[in-house]
Amino acid sequence: MALRMPLRRVAPLIRPATAAARSFHSTPRALVKVGDEIPSIEVLHETSPGNRVNLAEEFASSDGYIVGVPAAFSGTCSSSHIPSYINSPKLKSAGKVFVVSVNDAFVMKAWADQLDPAKQTGIRFLADPSAAFTQALDLGFDGTAIFGGVRGKRYALKVVNGKVAAAHVEPDGTGYKGELACPFFAIVRREHRSLPRAWLRGLTRLQSAAATIPPTTRKRKAAEATILSPTRETTSNKKPLASAAKVEAAPPTPVTTGMDSDDDFMSHGSSDDELLLDDSGDDMSGPDDFDDEDFDEPDPEFGLGSKELEAPRRQAHIVPFKVFDPADIQKQQDDIVDEVNMILNMSKEDAAILLRHFRWNKERLLEDYMDRPERVLEAAGLASTTTEPPQLEVIPGFMCDICCEDGDDLQTFAMKCGHRYCVDCYRHYLKQKIKDEGEAARIQCPSDGCGRILDSRSLDLLVTEDLVDRYRELLNRTYVEDKDSFKWCPAPDCPNAVQCSVKKSSLDRVVPTVECRCSFRFCFGCPNPDHQPAPCEQVKRWLKKCADDSETANWISANTKECPKCQSTIEKNGGCNHMTCRKCKYEFCWMCMGPWSEHGTSWYNCNRFEEKSGSEARDAQTKSRTSLERYLHYYNRYANHEQSAKLDKDIAQKTEKKMVQLQSASGMSWIEVQYLNSASQSLQTCRQTLKWTYAFAYYLARNNLTEIFEQNQKDLEMAVENLSEMFEKPVADLSDAKLKVDIMDKTSYCNKRRIILLEDTATNLAEGEFFP
């Protein structure tokens, strides 16, 4: 089977394969060594099983290279590893080049036809079906868990006079990582051309700033030596002059058993004539490795590029997110299905059903499947009694168990479970499930007790196109709902979803506001619209309090008092001051809140000036009233900004009409009147923020941070009111150039004040300063 995905992505997931990889990489072994003779055995096959090749004889009178790969048609080897040899400018002078893999001859021939269809490169593809040649080099490993048998490590051997002159083997400790570089063949590696200018510029800045240089690899040490050595001179800060003395030829490179880093391509003993191979196609050097134009971009590993140095710090009130439309969602599902399909060697339809059963948790699916495949298939609804693909059939003498219809021309259908029914009954069943019940991911066989899940290919055979579209829409919805990092945009009729990786445990310290492509802003942590700067839990408590208290708060404040004993709210509906609490039966005086038993016969007038129990009751009453007044202070301002935002939104809907009128009255172009649209959007956004600042402030304790917060709140509020006043002026006044400039300036100021308030609040919230 062809593995098109990097194998490093599945190594942690498959325990048998991981164990084999650990054994393969950690067991002490001889490996092939410089000076070894090429094994003289006729076990390799070219183009067909009968066409044997002896590499010892091939290299008896010629030099060249042997390149070993784990498998033909693997993703990395097909896309970058072998093509880097085929496209190398050094290929013509390389001598004989053989690609060897533990595959059969027909597979290797097909791979050669794909990679080199014109057969102009001279590279020969050899099959090692029994792995005898690979084992003779001691480069085999047990790949049963993934490949089904013994496979060979990735390696490159330089052969001179029939012996190994240099050998580079996939480093130990990499497991099944499929993007390793074998340091041969792309281009000659010379010291004075191995330094990208970006690295030199970065190191020069580090030297002048006396900064700490990151941990060095051999490549970085060479870069430092190039810049700092007193024997070298440079004519610019971009490219060093070559050393006057030619680098001495070194012995052939020994077998590679490990690398210090991905940059450490060459051993310190590399000769001047050795070559560099790009295996990954992305991160390593290629045939055009050291052309000047290749090094204009900053090196991300050093982190010293001008773009990175000048990039602003990510703002604390902004969380990273990504918006997906339905096509993006479908593509992401297809990509995951393809990965699982390649690993488990099953149909895409079955892989999709498995993923939905595991709620798209690919790692858990692969781990469980490798341990108990039959149990996993049965639990996912993929148990089958036949291997025949589902299809429509006409079976003479068949009678449908649902409608009892029969006939020689009756079309029938059955999934792999074997339960067969007529097509009309199946279609009616699927229509009811998809259209009426909104089910798609877990539609089971109609047979009672059968858990076989319907796949998309079977559905295509049975229902109309509109029902197929509805089915796919429901599958997309299931996918989004199954993943914690996805949420649908709550805006009406918006089909998009948003991905955000914020954790639930951090919602008390961060407000994850996201914005869909439809421009609707909402909180990813809860189902509410944007409520920055208030955290989700505060918003929940505030909305509940508003729903419980606000409608009657004013009336309660004016017409009721609390019982001094149980604090129940009591309304005085008569003239008598002798009150009896219906809840606890406590009797007290309405005037002084003291016990009624101490009032004697003074039934309607309280003449007691000071009394302990009455004083305590009045204190409790005062605290209760103060708490209510504090709540009403914040609620009234919250409600005021909410109402103002609605009015601003109504005005915004009339903005386009106002812009057209302004164009007609003043002769301005459409672009010139866009400042009104910007001002309208700014008003709505700032009003929304101000509304929630009062909910946030209600829960703050009094301290210095609260004073700063309220000052920022005040500045924003004043700016918004000023802008709102300017925005509501008649069209005739808006044509004034000075007013236009004032509106633009105030719009910019409002946006800046809003960012300042949110940034300061988000920073302190994240650090636990507001609510320790």
Secondary structure, 3 states (H helix, E strand, C coil): CCCCCCHHHCHHHCHHHHHHHHHHHHCCCCCCCCCCECCCCCCEECCCCCCEECHHHHCCCCCEEEEEECCCCCHHHHHHHHHHHHCCCCHHHCCEEEEEECCCHHHHHHHHHHHCCCCCCCCEEEECCCCHHHHHCCCEEECHHHHCCEEECCEEEEEECCEEEEEEECCCCCCCCCCCCCCCCCCECCHHHCCCHHHHHHHHHHHHHCCCCCCCCHHHHHHHHHHHCCCCCECCCCCECCCCCCCCCCCCCCCCCCCCCCCCCCCCCCCCCCECCCCCCCCCCCCCCCCHHHHCCCCCCCCCCHHHHHCCCCCCCCCCCEEECHHHHHHHHHHHHHHHHHHHCCCHHHHHHHHHHCCCCHHHHHHHHHHCHHHHHHHHCCCCCCCCCCCCEECCCCECCCCCCECCCCEEEECCCCCEEEHHHHHHHHHHHHHHCCCCCCCECCCCCCCCECCHHHHHHHCCHHHHHHHHHHHHHHHHHHCCCEEECCCCCCCCEEECCCCHHHCCCCCCEEECCCCCEEECCCCCECCCCCCHHHHHHHHHHHHHHHHHHHHHHHHEEECCCCCCEEECCCCCCEEECCCCCCEEECCCCCEHHHCCCCCCCCCCCCCHHHHHHHHHHHHHHHHHHHHHHHHHHHHHHHHHHHHHHHHHHCHHHHHHHHHHHHCCCCCCCHHHHHHHHHHHHHHHHHHHHHHHHHCCCCCHHHHHHHHHHHHHHHHHHHHHHHHCCCHHHHCCHHHHHHHHHHHHHHHHHHHHHHHHHHHHHHCCCCCC
